[in-house]
Amino acid sequence: MSEFKGFDRMFRLDGKVALVTGGSRGLGLHTATAFLLAGAKTVIISARKNAGAEGIDQAVEKLNKLNVSGKAVGIAANVADTDEIARLVKEVEKLEGKLDILVCNAGATWGGPFEPTPDWSSKKVLDLNVRGVFNLARLFTPLLEKAGSRQDPSRIVIVSSTAGVTVPHVGDHGTIMYSVSKAAAHHMSRQLAVELGPRNITTNTVAPGFFPSKLASGLIDMLGGEKELSDWNPRKRLGEPEDIAGVMVYLCSPAASYVNGEDICVDGGVRYAAGRQSKL
């Protein structure tokens, strides 16, 4: 018989402090919810706006109605702006003094034909999806290092996309710069894994496929709708909140303390499905 240390806590986040950027809706809100249900002490969600149907305030209100011991806190910040990230670091430090988990989820996209692509759209995508992620990791490293140990490292999880490992959309619905930015995110996590691993911080990437959301709904409709995309998927469905919750809790729990520099695609295997590209 094998002897495991703390197996009953292997997929728990008890006492942890987490920050989820883009945490007021979609995959970010699924992640924040999962962290609180897994025992996190404090989950800080960040987005650009406090007010509105998908702003921070409504998300914090929902999260704090969960029957859990932890709490949600919202801090507005534009994480494409380095000064805003620096301010966010100071506020997290003042609030908790450390950070166990950083989830870089906020992202921007752009789609359209190749030659007319406006340069501002490329800047927008790269500033948030690449430069912003790099600066989040860089500026939060002292707080992450303070929380981590050899046996229980702090975690950085970069939310990428299967667009970073495929050529998903070209032509009229092309997302070339978005795909390039997500490929950069994948390689950034490998670089950070080696850079920060000795400082007791692991870095991994989660690459979702299609999850019905405000961000994805337009492209889903352009590509034939949820039913057609589900039929093309080997699992015969699109992503669900539990799918992202499970992988996020795993990567941030004791179960993944030795997992570093990995990419996990959460797409039902559709990136391997023959013939899909011919439909685009």
Disulfide bonds with the S-S distance in Angstrom:
none
